[in-house]
Amino acid sequence: MSQQTVNGVPSRGKVLTLDNMNPNVKRVEYAVRGPIVQRAVQIEKELKEGVKKPFSEVIKANIGDAHAMGQKPITFLRQVLALCSYPELLEDNKFPEDAKKRAKRILQACGGHSIGAYSASQGIECVRQDVARYIEKRDGGISSNPDNIYLSTGASDAIVTMLKLLVCGEGRDRTGVMISIPQYPLYSAALADLGAVQVSYYLDEDKCWSLDVAELRRSLNAARQHCNPRVLCIINPGNPTGQVQSRQCIEDVIRFAKEEHLFLMADEVYQDNVYAEGCKFHSFKKVLFEMGPEYSSTVEMASFHSTSKCYMGECGFRGGYMEIINMDPEVKAQLTKLVSVRLCPPVPGQALLDLVVNPPQPDEPSYTTFMKERTVVLADLAEKARLTEQIFNKVPGITCNPVQGAMYTFPRITLSQKAIDKAKEEGQVPDMFYCMKLLEEEGICLVPGSGFGQREGTFHFRMTILPPTEKLKVVLHKISEFHLRFTQEFS
Amino acid sequence: MSVLQEISPNVKNMKQLEYVVLARRASQIMEELRKGARKPYSEVIDVSWGDPHRAGVKPLSFVRQVLAACLYPELVNSNKLPVDVRQRAQRLLGQCAGGSIGSYTATAGIAEIVHRVSEFITRRDGGAPSHPENIFISAGSQWALQNILKVLVNSKSSPKTGVLTPVPCHCTTTLSIMGLGAVVIPYYLSEEQGWELQVEELDRALESAKGVCNPVALYVINPGNPSGHIQRRKSIQEVIRFVSEKKLFLLADEVYQGCVYGEKSEFISYKRVLAEMGPPLSDTVELASFHSASKGFMGECGMRGGYVELINLDPDVMKYIYKLFSKDSCAPVLGQIALDLMINPPQPGDPSYPLYNVETQNIRTMLVHNVKRAFEVVNSLPGFCCQPVEGGAFAFPRLHLPPKAIQKAKEVGLQPDTFYCIRLLEEAGVLISPGCEYGQKEGTHHIRFCIMTSEVMMEELLRRLTCFHTQFMKDFS
């Protein structure tokens, strides 16, 4: 094959072209790994090659990846997984008994006692049982059926699977899926890919990004003119906004979903990441059941969780699950077909999930270390959340809502008309222009708010709060200084 | 009325697998056995998946040691593990963000691993160049295949998009095609010629699609699943000429390339043949080749590591393919590492090499032996006819069922080969799968079972099968 081919021959004569490829795929965007990140990677290459820049490293504050930013894995989790991988280590007395016990149990449940065997498509049974027990404990005893638990390749896989199942209809009957603005762009990408109609509802920036049922209603009614809205997606705690919904709000949403006959998708992957005073995570499932049988036996719902966030931060394992509530058994059979196409979720991710839902207990040898490590991670995040809000709010032109939970800040930036015009000249949306300049001048990679959605005429960026505290302080100051310079330059 | 009563018609159209019924019953039987029920067997032998570990093949020590050290880096400093294991783990950890396999990686995979995959491909293909930017690592090869199919299939188009797929064909791909709203255009492999692919049949299949659907791609599996056939160079060339002429995208599923048993059999990749055919074909035929860490001697199905190499695609289309992969974040890191270890095993002189060599040779000997035994035994049973298993993970013998058995199957509402499999499960505790799951010529029946098993399991499997089959044929004579 010639080099010319590698570098691209003209599409004249190609079998697969922009014109005949799936048009839905052309609408897929995923800003978290989009053009700004590609530029960041390029800059890293240049730095490695010795190109001189005003900075010596690129700080990737674009993606919710805790370990990449220096967070340490939890010892217990990794010990059990190492034992599962190479069971000869079970003879090694450097590993604690509780780790060995869990490893043995997991291996027992695997085909041929190996984590290299496929599992059932729905996930290893004893893991699903443990997940159900965890949910029961978390939700004050409300029962959970392991048959309703589907393990997945990260929560994203389960979310996409549910959407695949639900999206149907043509023209005015095409399924509409309600999702917040701003939102985690997996949703917009999946909806574009599936050719579903995205029905956006705005979170209220002035009220700390809270959700208002009146806004849900407005959005739904408008959407009914051109599609068939059937699904309502909520991310709680929120991404990118970090808001933690109040219990009242969750009840209101559930009531709304019942009234309007909507399938609820509750993305709860940040459920352990709650920092602000007075904020508490309430699972949709728990609230649903506490509202009594009128709701708990009728509202159809799927809740999603993952091993990528919380205190574990094990993104690379691609572990997750969904719990489905009140699904029609015939539909469940269809869901089973769908998940079989993925064969099975990664078994190490399933094993990891098992440990997350079945952590060391007070009477076990690993308990003290485990709790210490967990507490430190969550306390650090809480401190960084507070610090971020504090520092950004000191900068004229940056307004930062409290980071109540999750791993991000989504501050609003004021851009002058001059800056907006310059961006247009460069062929970029204004917040991309801003973020690109920040990347080039300071080596800090953020994601522009346009990648998540925002009210027309407003601009934001999403930054993770994950770098270690000292580094985070430096990053926050650098961004603050950049913002002042930028404002000056375009005044 | 449930919100969910209306669901995607594409999903509804996906065939319900026979496997579901069999697996459920197998689960129940295992539960009954656990509770002390008396049966003519004490455990169920499950050879229904291409899953070597499940079937008793042991993981490779080197692989598991490196994975363990990557999982728990304290082991990198432990002298309990061989030096090359520790070095490999250290190097891999150095290529992970934050030194942890818990971090996300670049969309297409850890850059150094992707690079090594391209080097592996070049080595394998006698020097034909492979470029890292054309490679995407995914959570298993089927994940990558689904992404490529997604780009090819326009679910709204009328007529529907069609993909030529072999009969027989393992079900994951055909289900994916249906799930995307496309249509399977079957082309029949020639059983009497050892499940050969004949180009005249491709012509016929394509012709049959006229006015019915819009064919965009041809999917081939080499070595075949479930057929076990390995394509000859000449056949591969014919297929390449065919897709070029008919302007089809070529999807080459080569996950079993590490499983070659026939003495005279040799796996040659589609990429290599294409490159050696030279321009214009080598510059124009659009090809996606798939490989995986799930098969071969490693058999690490549960790690979910696979890749696709894309050849001669329009660079603008490649940008969209990148976006599709990026919304899935990245492949599981352990799966990426498993791939890396598969393509870069220990070399002579490395401390781990002797053990690695012994283990892989043993597995190879075992598989060659299994294939020989399965072929012998099955062909000795009246009513069975098995083509040579040149490669792959399965035997797919033809089953000539007596009319009485077919009748009985009809009465209980089962496909005849499913009926056979259910009876085999109940009476002999062996879980295999029926040919109807994979497609077969009308009026023919087959069974599929995995031959990547321990020797002990294979002997027991064949013993039980022989016993059961003899009785079954007697009962329905």
Contacts between the chains, C-beta under 8 A, distances in Angstrom:
chain1	res1	chain2	res2	distance
A	1	B	128	7.1
A	1	B	129	6.4
A	1	B	275	5.9
A	1	B	282	5.3
A	1	B	283	6.3
A	1	B	311	6.9
A	1	B	312	7.2
A	2	B	279	7.1
A	2	B	283	5.8
A	4	B	283	7.6
A	5	B	282	8.0
A	5	B	283	4.8
A	5	B	312	5.8
A	6	B	129	7.8
A	6	B	131	5.3
A	6	B	134	7.6
A	7	B	315	7.7
A	8	B	314	7.3
A	8	B	315	3.7
A	9	B	283	7.0
A	9	B	284	7.9
A	9	B	312	7.8
A	11	B	314	4.6
A	11	B	316	6.6
A	11	B	317	8.0
A	13	B	284	6.8
A	14	B	286	6.8
A	14	B	313	7.7
A	14	B	314	4.7
A	14	B	317	7.8
A	15	B	216	7.8
A	15	B	247	5.2
A	15	B	248	6.6
A	15	B	249	5.2
A	15	B	286	4.9
A	16	B	151	7.0
A	16	B	152	6.5
A	16	B	216	7.8
A	16	B	249	5.5
A	16	B	286	5.7
A	16	B	313	6.5
A	16	B	314	6.3
A	16	B	317	5.6
A	17	B	314	5.7
A	17	B	316	8.0
A	17	B	317	6.8
A	18	B	314	7.1
A	18	B	316	5.3
A	18	B	317	6.4
A	20	B	154	7.6
A	20	B	216	7.8
A	21	B	151	5.2
A	21	B	152	7.2
A	21	B	154	7.8
A	21	B	317	5.8
A	21	B	320	6.9
A	22	B	150	6.1
A	22	B	151	5.5
A	22	B	152	7.0
A	22	B	153	5.9
A	22	B	154	5.1
A	22	B	155	7.4
A	23	B	154	6.7
A	23	B	156	7.7
A	24	B	155	7.6
A	25	B	150	6.2
A	25	B	151	5.4
A	25	B	320	5.2
A	25	B	323	7.6
A	25	B	324	6.1
A	26	B	320	6.1
A	28	B	320	7.1
A	28	B	323	5.0
A	28	B	324	6.1
A	28	B	327	6.4
A	29	B	323	6.6
A	30	B	323	6.1
A	30	B	326	4.9
A	30	B	327	4.2
A	33	B	107	5.7
A	33	B	326	4.0
A	33	B	327	7.9
A	33	B	329	7.7
A	34	B	326	7.7
A	41	B	106	7.4
A	60	B	97	7.9
A	63	B	104	6.2
A	65	B	97	6.7
A	65	B	98	7.9
A	65	B	103	5.3
A	65	B	104	4.8
A	66	B	102	7.9
A	67	B	97	6.9
A	67	B	98	4.4
A	67	B	100	3.9
A	67	B	102	4.4
A	67	B	103	4.3
A	68	B	97	3.6
A	68	B	98	4.6
A	68	B	100	7.7
A	68	B	103	4.2
A	68	B	104	6.8
A	69	B	98	6.5
A	70	B	98	5.6
A	71	B	98	7.4
A	72	B	100	7.9
A	73	B	100	5.8
A	73	B	102	5.4
A	78	B	71	5.4
A	78	B	72	4.6
A	79	B	72	5.8
A	81	B	71	4.6
A	81	B	72	7.2
A	82	B	68	4.3
A	82	B	69	7.7
A	82	B	71	4.4
A	82	B	72	3.7
A	82	B	75	6.6
A	83	B	68	7.9
A	85	B	64	5.3
A	85	B	67	4.5
A	85	B	68	4.3
A	85	B	71	5.8
A	86	B	61	7.9
A	86	B	64	4.3
A	86	B	65	5.6
A	86	B	67	7.1
A	86	B	68	3.8
A	89	B	68	6.4
A	89	B	75	8.0
A	92	B	80	6.8
A	94	B	78	8.0
A	110	B	53	8.0
A	110	B	302	7.3
A	111	B	46	7.4
A	111	B	51	6.1
A	111	B	53	6.1
A	111	B	54	3.2
A	112	B	51	7.8
A	112	B	52	8.0
A	112	B	53	4.1
A	112	B	54	4.7
A	112	B	55	6.7
A	112	B	56	5.9
A	112	B	57	7.4
A	114	B	53	3.8
A	114	B	54	7.7
A	114	B	58	7.9
A	114	B	59	5.6
A	114	B	302	7.3
A	115	B	302	5.3
A	115	B	303	7.8
A	116	B	53	4.6
A	116	B	59	5.3
A	116	B	298	7.8
A	116	B	299	6.1
A	116	B	300	4.2
A	116	B	301	6.2
A	116	B	302	4.8
A	116	B	303	6.3
A	117	B	51	5.3
A	117	B	53	4.1
A	117	B	54	4.2
A	117	B	301	6.1
A	117	B	302	5.4
A	118	B	49	5.7
A	118	B	51	4.9
A	118	B	54	6.9
A	118	B	301	4.5
A	118	B	302	6.0
A	119	B	302	6.6
A	120	B	23	7.8
A	153	B	139	5.3
A	153	B	304	7.1
A	153	B	332	7.3
A	154	B	329	6.7
A	156	B	327	7.7
A	156	B	328	6.6
A	156	B	329	6.8
A	157	B	328	7.7
A	164	B	8	6.2
A	164	B	11	6.6
A	164	B	179	7.4
A	165	B	4	7.7
A	165	B	7	5.4
A	165	B	8	6.0
A	165	B	11	5.7
A	166	B	4	7.2
A	166	B	7	6.4
A	166	B	8	7.0
A	167	B	8	5.7
A	168	B	6	5.6
A	168	B	7	6.0
A	168	B	8	4.7
A	168	B	9	6.0
A	169	B	6	7.1
A	185	B	327	7.7
A	186	B	327	5.9
A	189	B	323	7.7
A	189	B	327	4.2
A	190	B	327	7.1
A	193	B	150	7.0
A	193	B	324	7.4
A	193	B	327	7.7
A	195	B	155	6.9
A	195	B	156	6.7
A	230	B	3	5.7
A	230	B	6	7.5
A	231	B	3	8.0
A	261	B	3	5.8
A	262	B	3	6.7
A	263	B	3	4.5
A	263	B	4	6.6
A	300	B	2	6.5
A	300	B	3	5.2
A	300	B	4	6.0
A	312	B	102	7.7
A	313	B	102	6.1
A	314	B	102	4.1
A	315	B	102	6.2
A	315	B	103	6.1
A	315	B	104	4.6
A	315	B	329	7.2
A	316	B	96	7.4
A	316	B	100	7.4
A	316	B	101	5.2
A	316	B	102	4.9
A	316	B	103	5.4
A	316	B	104	6.2
A	316	B	105	6.7
A	316	B	330	7.5
A	316	B	332	6.7
A	316	B	333	3.6
A	316	B	334	7.7
A	317	B	101	7.9
A	317	B	102	6.5
A	317	B	332	6.1
A	317	B	333	7.2
A	317	B	334	7.3
A	318	B	139	6.5
A	318	B	304	7.6
A	318	B	329	7.6
A	318	B	331	7.7
A	318	B	332	4.4
A	327	B	4	6.1
A	328	B	2	4.5
A	328	B	4	5.0
A	328	B	5	6.5
A	331	B	2	7.2
A	331	B	4	4.3
A	331	B	5	7.4
A	331	B	7	5.9
A	333	B	16	7.6
A	334	B	7	5.9
A	334	B	11	5.3
A	334	B	12	6.4
A	334	B	14	7.9
A	336	B	20	7.1
A	337	B	11	6.8
A	337	B	14	5.0
A	337	B	16	6.5
A	337	B	17	7.3
A	337	B	175	7.2
A	338	B	11	5.8
A	338	B	14	7.4
A	338	B	179	6.9
A	340	B	17	6.6
A	340	B	172	7.7
A	340	B	175	7.1
A	341	B	14	7.8
A	341	B	142	7.3
A	341	B	146	7.3
A	341	B	172	5.9
A	341	B	175	5.1
A	341	B	176	5.4
A	341	B	179	6.1
A	342	B	139	7.9
A	342	B	140	7.7
A	342	B	142	7.4
A	342	B	143	7.1
A	343	B	140	6.0
A	343	B	142	6.3
A	343	B	172	6.6
A	343	B	301	7.6
A	343	B	304	7.8
A	344	B	301	7.9
A	344	B	302	7.1
A	344	B	304	7.8
A	345	B	304	7.5
A	346	B	139	6.6
A	346	B	302	6.8
A	346	B	303	6.4
A	346	B	304	4.3
A	346	B	332	4.2
A	346	B	334	7.0
A	346	B	335	6.3
A	347	B	302	3.3
A	347	B	303	7.1
A	347	B	304	7.9
A	348	B	71	7.9
A	348	B	302	7.4
A	348	B	303	6.9
A	348	B	332	7.0
A	348	B	334	5.1
A	349	B	332	6.4
